[in-house]
């Protein structure tokens, strides 16, 4: 047999394998591009929700809070912005049927607020006529609560503001950890330990509720014909701690078929990109003055503002 005949036989043998490899490469490339598109759509929706959460809240409430993180929020505006942005990026803004299908793959959306959190997911309740209704809705606000071995109770926030119950004195205390005089509770005198416990409590509370809601979504999805099992993704502690540093949004998108696998991801939205500087309005003798909270001044605080212009409009003079 001549060498050219061997070459032809070799080509005939390896050609199918080459074609299969090329098809797999093309499929992998298309899958990767589709995943990147979904990532971008989910990130954009989460960011839009986080911005609407703050910007569409009642601004008149914001200047009365002592903490820059304790801002008024608008859950309904946030969830509306989330879905509108997601539909737009998926190209289904005018397709209610496709929107309904996509919603099946969103097990939960959570809002991290100053002193608690909310989860938007499928739920079941009884309406005024006694009929059982099922649909997506906001759950009740869940506080960041913790109890130590001595029976002391804590209600944490996204900063050092805390509500504490002392089992020993049977008394309640509320304020900044550094300013409260609670000598019988060791956690209150250790800033590092306090922050560690506070962060782990907030993260654990959100994780537990999300796991419960996602498991509940599995039951609803099964009745709707979705065979995919939704689970809480593995999220690094660093990502969690960055998320609970400020008010924001967490969204999940899972189970959408992409190539030979399924899409499973999450997105954090907002936080520091929407945080405004805190300007303190205080009383220096008979004079009304304002300065940033990070300044070394310690005058009696009357109110806070989100801009120097707002402080000046209310009769406060700037300190250097």
C-alpha positions in Angstrom: 0.0 0.0 0.0 1.4 3.3 -1.0 2.1 6.1 1.5 -0.6 8.3 0.0 -3.2 5.6 0.6 -2.0 5.4 4.3 -2.4 9.2 4.5 -6.0 9.0 3.2 -6.8 6.2 5.7 -5.3 8.4 8.5 -7.4 11.4 7.5 -10.5 9.3 7.4 -9.8 7.9 10.9 -8.9 11.2 12.6 -11.3 13.5 10.7 -14.4 12.6 12.9 -12.4 13.2 16.1 -11.2 16.5 14.8 -14.8 17.5 13.9 -16.0 16.5 17.3 -13.2 18.4 19.0 -14.1 21.5 16.9 -17.7 21.2 17.8 -16.9 20.9 21.5 -14.6 23.9 21.3 -17.3 26.0 19.6 -19.9 24.9 22.2 -17.5 25.7 25.0 -16.8 29.2 23.5 -20.6 29.9 23.1 -21.3 28.7 26.6 -18.6 30.9 28.1 -19.9 34.0 26.2 -23.4 33.2 27.3 -22.2 32.9 30.9 -20.4 36.3 30.7 -23.6 37.8 29.2 -25.7 36.5 32.1 -23.1 37.7 34.6 -23.2 41.2 33.2 -27.0 41.2 33.2 -27.2 40.0 36.8 -24.6 42.4 38.0 -26.3 45.3 36.3 -29.7 44.3 37.8 -28.3 44.1 41.3 -26.6 47.5 41.0 -29.7 49.1 39.6 -31.7 47.7 42.5 -29.2 49.0 45.1 -29.2 52.5 43.6 -33.1 52.5 43.5 -33.1 51.2 47.1 -31.5 54.5 48.3 -32.2 57.1 45.7 -36.0 56.5 45.7 -36.4 56.5 49.4 -37.9 59.4 51.4 -35.0 61.8 51.6 -36.5 63.8 54.4 -35.8 60.9 56.8 -32.1 60.6 55.9 -30.8 63.7 57.7 -32.2 62.6 61.1 -30.1 59.5 61.4 -26.9 59.4 63.4 -25.2 56.9 61.1 -24.4 57.3 57.5 -25.3 53.7 57.0 -28.7 54.1 58.6 -30.6 55.4 55.5 -34.3 55.1 54.5 -34.8 52.4 51.9 -37.4 51.6 49.3 -37.8 47.9 48.8 -40.5 48.1 46.1 -38.4 50.5 44.0 -35.4 48.2 44.3 -37.2 45.0 43.2 -38.8 46.8 40.3 -35.5 48.2 39.1 -33.9 44.8 39.5 -36.4 43.0 37.3 -36.7 45.8 34.7 -32.9 45.9 34.3 -32.7 42.1 34.1 -35.5 41.8 31.5 -33.9 44.6 29.4 -30.5 42.9 29.4 -32.0 39.5 28.5 -33.9 41.1 25.7 -37.4 40.2 27.0 -38.6 43.7 28.2 -41.8 43.3 26.1 -42.3 39.5 26.5 -44.4 38.7 29.7 -44.2 35.0 29.0 -40.4 34.9 28.8 -40.3 37.1 31.9 -42.4 34.6 33.8 -40.0 31.8 32.7 -37.0 33.7 33.8 -38.5 34.5 37.2 -38.6 30.7 37.9 -34.8 30.8 37.9 -34.5 33.5 40.6 -34.9 31.8 43.9 -34.4 34.9 46.1 -33.4 38.5 46.2 -32.2 39.9 49.6 -31.8 43.4 50.9 -29.2 44.1 53.6 -30.5 47.0 55.6 -29.0 48.8 58.6 -30.5 46.9 61.4 -32.0 43.9 59.6 -32.6 42.3 56.2 -35.5 41.3 53.9 -35.8 38.5 51.4 -38.0 38.6 48.3 -39.1 35.1 47.2 -42.0 32.8 46.6 -44.4 32.6 49.5 -47.9 31.4 50.4 -50.5 33.4 52.4 -54.3 33.7 52.9 -56.0 36.7 51.4 -58.9 38.7 52.8 -61.4 36.3 51.2 -59.8 33.3 52.8 -58.2 32.0 49.6 -54.7 30.6 49.5 -52.4 32.8 47.4 -49.0 32.0 46.2 -46.6 34.5 44.7 -43.4 36.5 45.1 -43.4 38.8 48.1 -41.2 40.4 50.7 -40.8 38.5 53.9 -40.8 40.2 57.3 -37.7 42.1 58.4 -35.2 39.8 60.1 -33.0 41.5 62.8 -29.3 40.6 63.4 -29.7 39.0 66.8 -27.2 37.1 69.0 -27.1 35.7 72.5 -24.0 34.7 74.5 -23.6 31.9 77.0 -24.4 34.2 79.9 -27.8 34.9 78.5 -27.0 38.4 77.3 -28.8 39.4 74.1 -27.6 41.7 71.3 -29.3 43.3 68.3 -26.5 44.4 65.9 -26.4 46.9 63.1 -24.0 47.5 60.2 -21.8 49.6 62.5 -21.2 49.8 66.2 -24.7 50.9 67.1 -26.2 48.1 69.2 -29.1 47.2 71.5 -28.0 45.1 74.4 -29.9 43.2 77.2 -27.8 42.4 80.3 -28.9 39.2 82.0 -27.0 40.2 85.2 -28.6 43.6 85.6 -31.8 42.8 83.7 -31.4 46.1 81.9 -31.5 47.3 78.3 -28.7 49.5 76.8 -28.7 51.2 73.4 -26.1 53.2 71.6 -22.6 53.0 70.2 -20.5 50.2 71.7 -17.6 52.6 72.5 -20.0 54.9 74.4 -22.0 52.4 76.4 -21.0 51.6 80.0 -21.8 47.9 80.3 -18.9 46.4 82.3 -20.7 43.1 83.1 -20.6 42.0 79.4 -17.0 41.3 78.2 -18.0 41.5 74.5 -18.9 45.2 74.9 -15.3 46.1 76.0 -13.5 44.3 73.3 -13.8 46.2 70.0 -12.1 43.5 67.8 -14.2 40.6 69.3 -17.4 42.7 69.1 -16.8 43.3 65.4 -16.0 39.7 64.7 -19.2 38.5 66.5 -21.3 41.2 64.8 -20.1 40.3 61.3 -20.5 36.5 61.8 -24.0 37.0 63.3 -25.1 39.1 60.3 -23.7 36.7 57.7 -25.1 33.6 59.5 -28.6 35.2 59.8 -28.7 36.0 56.1 -27.3 32.7 55.0 -29.8 30.7 57.1 -32.8 32.6 55.8 -31.6 32.4 52.2 -31.0 28.7 52.5 -34.5 28.3 53.9 -36.1 30.4 51.2 -34.2 28.7 48.4 -35.2 25.3 49.7 -38.8 26.5 49.7 -38.3 27.7 46.1 -37.3 24.1 45.2 -40.7 22.8 46.2 -42.5 25.5 44.2 -40.2 25.0 41.2 -40.8 21.3 41.2 -44.6 21.9 41.0 -43.9 24.3 38.0 -41.9 21.6 36.2 -38.4 22.9 36.9 -36.2 19.8 37.7 -33.1 21.8 38.8 -32.3 21.7 42.5 -31.6 25.3 43.8 -28.9 25.7 46.5 -27.2 28.5 48.2 -23.9 29.0 46.4 -20.6 28.9 48.2 -19.7 32.5 48.8 -16.3 33.5 50.4 -16.3 35.2 53.8 -14.4 38.1 52.3 -17.3 38.7 49.8 -19.8 38.4 52.6 -18.0 40.9 54.9 -17.7 43.4 52.0 -21.4 43.0 51.4 -22.5 43.7 55.0 -20.3 46.7 55.2 -23.1 48.8 53.9 -26.7 48.7 52.7 -27.1 46.7 49.5 -28.7 43.9 47.5 -27.9 40.2 47.0 -29.5 38.4 44.0 -29.4 34.8 42.8 -29.9 33.4 39.3 -29.7 29.6 39.0 -30.6 26.7 36.8 -30.7 28.2 33.3 -29.4 25.7 30.7 -26.2 26.9 29.0 -24.6 24.4 26.7 -24.1 21.1 28.5 -24.5 22.6 32.0 -26.6 25.0 33.9 -25.9 28.6 34.9 -25.6 29.2 38.7 -24.4 32.6 40.0 -25.1 35.5 42.3 -24.5 39.2 42.5 -23.9 41.8 45.1 -25.2 45.3 44.3 -24.6 48.8 45.6 -22.8 49.4 48.9 -20.1 52.1 48.6 -21.0 53.4 45.2 -24.1 54.9 46.6 -22.8 56.0 50.0 -22.9 59.7 50.6 -20.5 61.6 52.9 -21.9 62.3 56.4 -21.8 66.0 57.4 -22.4 66.7 61.1 -24.4 69.7 62.2 -23.4 70.7 65.7 -23.5 73.5 68.3 -20.3 75.3 69.2 -21.4 77.6 72.0 -24.0 79.9 70.4 -22.8 79.1 66.8 -24.1 76.4 64.5 -21.3 74.7 62.8 -20.8 71.7 60.5 -17.9 69.3 59.7 -17.3 65.7 58.5 -17.9 63.0 61.1 -14.3 61.8 60.6 -13.0 65.2 61.8 -11.5 65.4 65.4 -14.3 67.8 66.7 -16.5 66.7 69.5 -19.3 69.3 69.7 -22.9 68.4 70.7 -24.5 67.0 67.5 -27.9 68.3 66.5 -28.4 66.6 63.1 -26.6 65.1 60.1 -26.6 65.9 56.4 -25.5 64.2 53.2 -23.8 67.3 51.8 -22.1 70.5 52.9 -24.6 72.5 50.8 -27.5 71.0 52.8 -25.8 71.9 56.1 -25.2 75.5 54.9 -28.8 75.9 53.8 -29.9 75.0 57.3 -27.8 77.8 58.8 -24.6 75.9 59.8 -21.1 77.4 59.3 -18.1 75.2 58.2 -15.2 74.3 60.5 -11.8 73.8 58.9 
